[in-house]
């Protein structure tokens, strides 16, 4: 029931923010190139490659946080059968969104992408929707995860880290992403009204 309620919140926010209509998928070659890059973060991989679920997200986005439990449930339900990919898409109106993405990307350099990804949503209410830098808080998360802090700091402040995030965002824009979260399945943009819609789409892709 909690997942259903969370997903209902996501749908309402998405419709209010984006108001976009379903779009035709881009040309297959272009979608394939921009949808999943060799360095894209995967939260699970299916050996047969029949279904790839991609989410463009913003760690400061309340709708993304509301969708998080549903996505985690999908990961459990389809473990080993669906490839789940995360792409960064920090929105300009969120003061700490880009910093949060940098913190997660810096953690990924030490094999802690998923742990920092989850921590961002678990703590979003503490640092989100504020107009003051959350660098110290994110630094604290890195310490809690037991990361090499010198290496994390270097990656966090490395211009290449920001460029990596901007590359994800540029791909999203090219694919028609205008709000978060935005989901794609095998290159087609999804416009779900419930988690059941997502499951139905995934089941169809797996047939």
Steps between C-alpha positions, in 0.01 A plus 500: 500500500790732579641451153162564341458826692854609415445428135176698501696798633757454223233500231341816635830686517610381158178615337519836674866557419534371150151482354655326207325265261629161395765535236608263228833330577800660331679321219625166628869577447480836675305359792742213545801732504355756740286275717776293656865596479787260576557687827133520600427372850318167512315387811447154356573325172300242309714252314255464211470876444129478419393788722689815598330745738656847513419776747612861466491642852578792726594420861333819626177427311214409735328300225817296454509429872135395488574268207807350667315227698313393187821476299663303780204262496533455125868422547409224744216361291704492178848431636710325237236550232517878447795735470440809715696811402527833684576827317559837664265787415538774765241773447617864496244602761642264763790669678677183620400256226825532310702473822308186594574345161869588542499335844347183360733494201801553728383207714466285188876533447538289813227250415236667718262639239194312621564571867531876443207496255279348767629731773406806293134400494500387862623846609352727235258662744800618706686686222261541208312817405758720670706785362821423688775265381471145638867414439574432866199274535600302190854482632353349816319237296829402337658458846206288615556271202862458599639652183857619451424866562799642315403304189132591541579871541720492191227335292228726645688812392638361173357686196483162325238388752276792414555438129392138551174622655444759229545231235214302655283811508582580136399149398176540691420828327570343163260219589222742597542495877361817655414392854593234749462215546476398135495130417592317181463133417696365204528853362132593529394773741245377752204702627379275786206577723585232753766249589276240340544684168876471536474131581273443200751672271787298640305173477420573136868567425596170663257288300 
